[in-house]
């Protein structure tokens, strides 16, 4: 494609004493639906492998926008011409700062100065395992994605409630039956896999979306979509941004992704990777990394780990084996 593609990566140093002190000020008296848990900010000490994977397997990327409260990894080469270090105060409106919610960061990405129309949103736990092409992420100016239906079951856990909220706003703005009639090839598509094609037939009835399969890897976005959603639904976005910590009443970046899917402003593509939740036994994950089973992998930290240091060592040794060489983003 003619236009360049950027990457956005948010990061927080959960051990920074200045950040911790400010976080404690806002934790006082917060309600129980807020998420300020320590594990959300725990560091696996493997961010360098995110950069190594991008440089080795995504050499066509234009700039990496690294979003931070103000702290930086000691090893980061800030002189790299492809790196743009962006402080939260440089793009998030002042009334929402400081923030300790990833949702606030995500919902304001379109405000990042210099960010191109086409960008890929990473998390600091997403690693690129094998060579990629621009057309794995964008085709004909449209973000590549897999439009796979899924049932969203409301529970008392935080993430399903946020997804439930997000799907509700999609149904407020879009009609599934009309979408299938107008763009059937983006609902029924073999690129999503045979089993998912069957799901498409099963869940094709009715005007409302019951949910979308969340593929927790890097997502492709058109910046103009974020602006479009802000114009259409400013109230819920402003409400989410007013929360210092994650709340059950929030929406998140998936509102932008679902909006692209429901509007048809995407290019059908294969699933690009897989997400794993860490436990004390991670054989399947380690095998996935070593055998490079797909383009990328997401490694979610959890509270299921009793020996964090051992798990961290096992994961990082696997990453080091496939990405042993320093990138130009490291000093």
Phi and psi in degrees as a GROMACS rama.xvg file:
@    title "Ramachandran Plot"
@    xaxis  label "Phi"
@    yaxis  label "Psi"
@TYPE xy
-77.5114  -35.6735  UNK-2
-80.9417  148.234  UNK-3
-79.8022  157.263  UNK-4
-118.28  127.301  UNK-5
-102.363  167.955  UNK-6
-125.27  141.477  UNK-7
-118.652  127.73  UNK-8
-130.951  114.64  UNK-9
-85.7632  150.169  UNK-10
-151.776  145.3  UNK-11
-134.721  139.697  UNK-12
-94.8138  99.6312  UNK-13
-69.6577  -2.74371  UNK-14
-107.71  -0.801813  UNK-15
-64.067  117.043  UNK-16
-62.3125  -34.0972  UNK-17
-66.5917  -45.9551  UNK-18
-63.6058  -43.0606  UNK-19
-62.7993  -40.5818  UNK-20
-64.2899  -42.1825  UNK-21
-67.6993  -38.7168  UNK-22
-61.2923  -41.9283  UNK-23
-62.0081  -34.9408  UNK-24
-59.6971  -40.3871  UNK-25
-87.5085  -14.3787  UNK-26
-76.0229  -21.8303  UNK-27
-64.5052  119.39  UNK-28
78.4333  9.86151  UNK-29
-72.9825  152.186  UNK-30
-75.3327  164.819  UNK-31
-70.139  -12.0475  UNK-32
-87.2422  3.47364  UNK-33
-89.6289  149.942  UNK-34
-113.793  103.522  UNK-35
-123.815  23.9488  UNK-36
-62.6336  145.304  UNK-37
-63.2509  -35.7034  UNK-38
-64.3547  -22.1283  UNK-39
-67.2156  -24.0871  UNK-40
-113.109  5.17856  UNK-41
-68.3518  139.002  UNK-42
-101.468  126.459  UNK-43
-84.5448  -1.33727  UNK-44
57.3775  41.6317  UNK-45
-136.45  20.3611  UNK-46
-58.8878  -31.7189  UNK-47
-59.8658  -27.9925  UNK-48
-75.9226  -23.3318  UNK-49
-63.3626  -47.8896  UNK-50
-67.6406  -39.5326  UNK-51
-61.9734  -43.1014  UNK-52
-64.5105  -40.5758  UNK-53
-65.0125  -47.9199  UNK-54
-64.6668  -40.4864  UNK-55
-75.5171  -41.5393  UNK-56
-107.295  -6.62544  UNK-57
-133.174  56.5467  UNK-58
-65.0258  -15.0408  UNK-59
-81.9503  -6.50347  UNK-60
-64.1298  141.301  UNK-61
-78.4918  -78.5017  UNK-62
-125.883  150.831  UNK-63
-105.908  119.934  UNK-64
-96.5898  114.797  UNK-65
-103.792  110.791  UNK-66
-96.1565  129.633  UNK-67
-149.395  151.872  UNK-68
-61.8868  -24.6674  UNK-69
146.861  -24.6815  UNK-70
-81.7024  159.663  UNK-71
-138.778  150.034  UNK-72
-62.3477  140.627  UNK-73
-62.4057  -27.2663  UNK-74
-87.5998  -6.56481  UNK-75
-72.3229  129.505  UNK-76
-87.7471  93.2102  UNK-77
-73.0189  -7.87502  UNK-78
-86.1872  -4.29436  UNK-79
-62.1604  124.358  UNK-80
-65.5839  -15.9316  UNK-81
-92.511  -2.1936  UNK-82
-100.459  133.987  UNK-83
-123.099  109.279  UNK-84
-85.7003  123.766  UNK-85
-124.154  119.061  UNK-86
-76.8403  147.33  UNK-87
-51.5689  -39.0523  UNK-88
-69.9542  -12.4973  UNK-89
-79.4712  -16.2519  UNK-90
-140.613  -19.1537  UNK-91
-90.6554  128.947  UNK-92
-51.8903  141.869  UNK-93
-57.0083  -33.6164  UNK-94
-67.1676  -13.9214  UNK-95
-101.122  4.02084  UNK-96
-106.309  150.135  UNK-97
-73.4364  157.504  UNK-98
-123.692  146.098  UNK-99
-123.113  20.879  UNK-100
-116.235  126.611  UNK-101
-63.8993  -25.7887  UNK-102
-62.7784  -40.2756  UNK-103
-64.0483  -40.9166  UNK-104
-63.7212  -46.9163  UNK-105
-62.79  -43.5432  UNK-106
-70.7448  -13.6872  UNK-107
-111.806  14.6038  UNK-108
-61.1083  -30.0626  UNK-109
-66.4408  -12.9949  UNK-110
-87.763  -4.00192  UNK-111
-67.8295  120.654  UNK-112
-65.3231  128.53  UNK-113
89.9816  -9.23798  UNK-114
-68.556  132.722  UNK-115
-76.623  170.842  UNK-116
-62.3842  -34.7591  UNK-117
-107.3  118.777  UNK-118
-144.988  159.61  UNK-119
-116.077  126.542  UNK-120
-95.2766  114.893  UNK-121
-99.3193  163.063  UNK-122
-111.685  168.86  UNK-123
-79.4033  7.23891  UNK-124
-117.861  21.5054  UNK-125
-113.377  127.449  UNK-126
-124.741  135.499  UNK-127
-89.4628  127.097  UNK-128
-105.326  -21.43  UNK-129
-150.124  168.625  UNK-130
-61.0891  143.545  UNK-131
-127.707  166.557  UNK-132
-122.239  158.574  UNK-133
-56.29  -35.8124  UNK-134
-73.1767  -3.93336  UNK-135
-74.4796  -18.5829  UNK-136
-120.893  -31.8161  UNK-137
-140.897  141.356  UNK-138
-142.15  126.014  UNK-139
54.3854  38.2203  UNK-140
79.1714  0.311811  UNK-141
-107.818  142.627  UNK-142
-67.0069  137.095  UNK-143
-83.3394  135.772  UNK-144
-161.291  166.509  UNK-145
-112.143  114.564  UNK-146
-90.5558  85.2358  UNK-147
-113.852  122.317  UNK-148
-71.7605  152.744  UNK-149
-153.925  154.957  UNK-150
-89.5002  124.11  UNK-151
-92.9302  115.666  UNK-152
-102.547  115.388  UNK-153
-66.6481  129.806  UNK-154
-133.377  -179.011  UNK-155
-88.0401  1.08905  UNK-156
-83.815  153.074  UNK-157
-63.1817  -53.8067  UNK-158
-62.5699  -46.8853  UNK-159
-58.5125  -34.2668  UNK-160
-65.9256  -40.5833  UNK-161
-65.2976  -41.8603  UNK-162
-64.8809  -40.3753  UNK-163
-58.4756  -45.6322  UNK-164
-59.3825  -44.0527  UNK-165
-64.1568  -44.1292  UNK-166
-63.0327  -34.7234  UNK-167
-59.8993  -39.5227  UNK-168
-72.8011  -28.7774  UNK-169
-65.8431  -44.1542  UNK-170
-67.9761  -24.5776  UNK-171
-66.762  -31.3202  UNK-172
-107.509  -15.911  UNK-173
-135.895  156.357  UNK-174
-119.564  115.398  UNK-175
-62.2173  -42.9286  UNK-176
-60.9166  -41.0405  UNK-177
-65.7516  -40.3856  UNK-178
-61.557  -46.4905  UNK-179
-62.3215  -38.6279  UNK-180
-66.749  -39.8049  UNK-181
-84.6909  -30.9932  UNK-182
-136.934  62.8148  UNK-183
-59.9652  -31.5671  UNK-184
-68.5891  -13.9146  UNK-185
-97.2675  -5.40348  UNK-186
-103.399  -48.2509  UNK-187
-100.614  106.099  UNK-188
-149.511  127.172  UNK-189
-65.6166  -19.4159  UNK-190
-62.2305  -25.2457  UNK-191
-77.6429  -11.184  UNK-192
102.855  149.86  UNK-193
-58.8282  -47.0595  UNK-194
-61.3539  -36.5214  UNK-195
-74.9106  -24.6595  UNK-196
-65.8044  -40.6739  UNK-197
-61.3685  -41.1738  UNK-198
-60.1471  -39.4352  UNK-199
-60.7816  -41.5242  UNK-200
-66.3352  -43.2872  UNK-201
-63.6342  -41.1141  UNK-202
-99.1143  20.4359  UNK-203
-82.9312  -13.9791  UNK-204
-78.5523  149.623  UNK-205
85.5074  157.327  UNK-206
-82.7641  -17.4661  UNK-207
-99.8102  144.791  UNK-208
-77.6713  135.059  UNK-209
-96.6847  -5.89765  UNK-210
145.983  167.768  UNK-211
-127.23  142.443  UNK-212
-67.4958  123.106  UNK-213
-87.3075  115.257  UNK-214
-101.427  95.7578  UNK-215
-77.3578  69.7121  UNK-216
-131.229  -167.62  UNK-217
-66.5972  134.441  UNK-218
-108.672  139.567  UNK-219
-89.6247  136.757  UNK-220
-137.272  146.02  UNK-221
-93.1149  128.052  UNK-222
-58.7682  -32.7143  UNK-223
-62.4285  -27.2938  UNK-224
-64.975  -41.1261  UNK-225
-61.3962  -41.5054  UNK-226
-65.1996  -39.7442  UNK-227
-61.8022  -42.579  UNK-228
-67.7217  -40.317  UNK-229
-62.1551  -37.5671  UNK-230
-68.4843  -35.2783  UNK-231
-82.5387  -37.9491  UNK-232
-133.583  60.0845  UNK-233
-66.91  -30.8779  UNK-234
-63.5678  -48.0494  UNK-235
-70.2706  -31.7522  UNK-236
-71.3386  -41.3836  UNK-237
-65.2171  -39.1883  UNK-238
-62.0514  -46.1555  UNK-239
-60.7689  -42.8323  UNK-240
-67.5185  -19.6041  UNK-241
-78.0915  -11.3536  UNK-242
-87.7824  124.609  UNK-243
-69.7648  -29.744  UNK-244
-126.271  163.606  UNK-245
-58.3919  142.45  UNK-246
-133.554  152.143  UNK-247
-61.0877  -20.498  UNK-248
-88.6613  2.90059  UNK-249
-78.0617  167.381  UNK-250
-118.423  168.774  UNK-251
-138.676  -163.504  UNK-252
-57.391  -21.5308  UNK-253
-66.2275  -18.965  UNK-254
-62.3569  -38.6129  UNK-255
-69.3661  -41.7513  UNK-256
-65.8691  -48.8456  UNK-257
-61.6681  -35.533  UNK-258
-62.172  -43.3658  UNK-259
-62.0225  -41.2354  UNK-260
-68.0685  -46.4566  UNK-261
-70.4938  -27.5416  UNK-262
-87.0279  -10.8201  UNK-263
79.9319  9.62718  UNK-264
-88.0945  60.264  UNK-265
-154.7  166.357  UNK-266
-113.326  123.273  UNK-267
-57.1793  137.61  UNK-268
-150.525  162.888  UNK-269
-69.5635  157.585  UNK-270
-64.7598  132.883  UNK-271
-92.5999  -6.67475  UNK-272
178.013  -164.384  UNK-273
-144.681  152.224  UNK-274
-112.93  137.894  UNK-275
-123.446  140.943  UNK-276
-99.247  124.822  UNK-277
-68.6979  138.866  UNK-278
-133.463  -168.634  UNK-279
-75.6794  -18.1912  UNK-280
-121.517  117.265  UNK-281
-128.778  39.4133  UNK-282
-58.2106  -45.0106  UNK-283
-64.0562  -41.6694  UNK-284
-62.1776  -49.7799  UNK-285
-61.6475  -37.34  UNK-286
-66.7022  -38.5197  UNK-287
-62.0973  -41.6725  UNK-288
-68.382  -50.7302  UNK-289
-62.1141  -37.3615  UNK-290
-91.3865  0.565165  UNK-291
47.6097  60.1706  UNK-292
-72.5592  -17.1564  UNK-293
-154.542  -175.385  UNK-294
-62.0652  -40.5244  UNK-295
-149.567  167.274  UNK-296
-139.616  144.253  UNK-297
-111.425  132.047  UNK-298
-116.594  101.793  UNK-299
-87.8627  122.799  UNK-300
-69.682  147.964  UNK-301
-142.507  175.451  UNK-302
-94.3935  16.7719  UNK-303
-89.0832  -0.770322  UNK-304
-95.3936  130.802  UNK-305
-100.662  -27.3904  UNK-306
-120.824  80.2278  UNK-307
-60.7589  -41.8143  UNK-308
-62.0641  -40.4345  UNK-309
-67.9649  -44.6328  UNK-310
-61.099  -44.6618  UNK-311
-59.7841  -42.8423  UNK-312
-63.6715  -44.038  UNK-313
-61.8972  -46.3436  UNK-314
-65.4239  -46.0462  UNK-315
-68.7547  -32.5076  UNK-316
-64.9455  -38.515  UNK-317
-65.8735  -41.3793  UNK-318
-67.0669  -39.9273  UNK-319
-64.3209  -33.3299  UNK-320
-64.0521  -37.9873  UNK-321
-94.0993  -15.4984  UNK-322
-133.762  66.6556  UNK-323
-79.6217  -20.5846  UNK-324
-94.9638  137.773  UNK-325
-60.1686  147.894  UNK-326
-94.3808  171.225  UNK-327
-72.6083  -5.46578  UNK-328
-87.3803  -1.6109  UNK-329
-108.933  141.447  UNK-330
